[in-house]
Amino acid sequence: MAGQGTPCFGDLADHWLRVIDHIDAYERLLTDILYAHLAQISVRQNDDMRKISAWVAMAAVPTMIAGIYGMNFHNIPELEASVHAGNREIYYGYFVVLFIMFAVSAGLYRAFKRSGWL
């Protein structure tokens, strides 16, 4: 009668090992899901950094040109470029520089848009 009423420890150990295997499998699955999520965040951050870098590059060119012309030089040839129209003289140097800044910025925008950075 000693065998009656005593639990079968072999079955308990088997169930316990299966539970441990399930827990390990869930842990690996959750770890893989976490790594996949972190990879998605990293890709999104890289896309954002590309866009920010493209906008900074487009802003840097006009800033550089404006910085050079903002140094108050007296003998910049572009400042003296003029056309005589009737009885007055029209200086067009700044308009040329503004057009160059706009053209370079538009070209950079187009290049970045074509490459997928914007």
ZIJO-V158431 format. One record per helix or strand of 2 or more residues. SS is the DSSP state (H for helix, E for strand). FROM is the first residue (numbers start at 0). TO is the last residue. If there is no record, write none. Layout:
BEGIN
ss:SS from:FROM to:TO
ss:SS from:FROM to:TO
END
This chain:
BEGIN
ss:H from:8 to:68
ss:H from:76 to:79
ss:E from:81 to:84
ss:E from:87 to:90
ss:H from:92 to:114
END
